[in-house]
Amino acid sequence: MSMTTRAAICREPGRPWEITDVELDEPKANEVRVRFHAAGLCHSDDHIQKGDAFMRFPVVGGHEGAGVVEAVGEGVTRVEVGDHVVCSFIPACGSCRYCSTGQQNLCDAGKNASTGMFADGTFRFHLDGEDLGGLCVLGTFAERAVISEFSCIKIADEIPFDVAALVSCGVPTGWGSAVHAAGVRAGETVVIYGSGGVGSNAVQGARFAGAKNVVVVDPVEFKRDMAKVFGATHTFADAASAHEFVVETTWGELADHAIITVGVLHDAVIDSALQVVGKSGQVTITAVGNGSVDAPAGMFIGYQRRVQGAIFGGCNPLHDVPRLLGLYRSGDLKLDELITRRYRLDEVNQGYQDMLDGKNVRGVVVHEQ
């Protein structure tokens, strides 16, 4: 049996998102059907649409989402019908080597993120006889989707769906890049390159961890102003100005951490980050793109510098997502302020253009109910 649902799909790299009706299968064992109320417009989906990152096409977009469980397949134990849930863009099976050692962000069940194919080799979305994957085996740009129960995290009913959608990816990725991957500590100096949907939360994480100086580099004035709302102590339009400030304020010791959360990773920002950290300093790379590390080994050995890649900010979604929402409810984490504008599903292309134009910290699609 199947049903139809409205969705934004991309047929091939470079083509805009297209709104159409797709067929959706019923959930199989250990799967659930979610009716999404909101989906975040994360930059990663734009990378896929532009062809900057690999994905099987056609694809139903969206990997940040929140909604209500409508149906469950056989054997589902993590959630039940009627539960409010957010998606984890990397599933957490709870039993693989990585989940069992506290690294749910590396769960083996995430291996099909770039194909949208389920573990049994099949798909749940179809269009005119063709199989469609959901981005990260989710597809939150659809009004309804069938997903693995491993990708579901139950949340309190009173959490607004548009806010909850953001903790599927951008919020924990940014927060965790500072708190987990970088390990920021009280009194340290942190430089964050890029203050969009991920970088703004790296700012919040660094500030909450107790950093003395939270320095943001972003060419967009609006984002620099918003960075101060989220806890940045100093903001600069270019890396050179930030570097000069760090040298002065640390008496030449340089920064303890540099966190790269720019929209598109490139060589220049990596070089700036390496130059701004001092002895035992760490560069944490969270951004997506084609940048590479090109530096002599002595630069790492002499100062004992480190470069750390990070996915999902090193978070354990089953633990960290509820914890972040708890901080939101206590007033310690700003989530409402992240949402610059809400869009209808048929405005998804405009939402991404606004992101690229520097108008949004984060846009959110609100599905019609």
Secondary structure, 3 states (H helix, E strand, C coil): CEEEEEEEEECCCCCCCEEEEEEEECCCCCEEEEEEEEEECCHHHHHHHHCCCCCCCCEECCCCEEEEEEEECCCCCCCCCCCEEEECCCCCCCCCHHHHCCCHHHCHHHCCCCCCCCCCCCCCEEECCEEEEEHHHCCCCECEEEEEHHHEEECCCCCCHHHHHHHHCHHHHHHHHHHHHCCCCCCCEEEEECCCCCHHHHHHHHHHCCCCEEEEECCCHHHHHHHHHCCCCEEECCHHHHHHHHHHHCCCCCEEEEEECCCCECHHHHHHHHHHEEEEEEEEECCCECCCCCCCHHHHHCCCCEEEECCHHHCCHHHHHHHHHHHHHCCCCCCHHHEEEEECHHHHHHHHHHHHCCCCCEEEEECCC
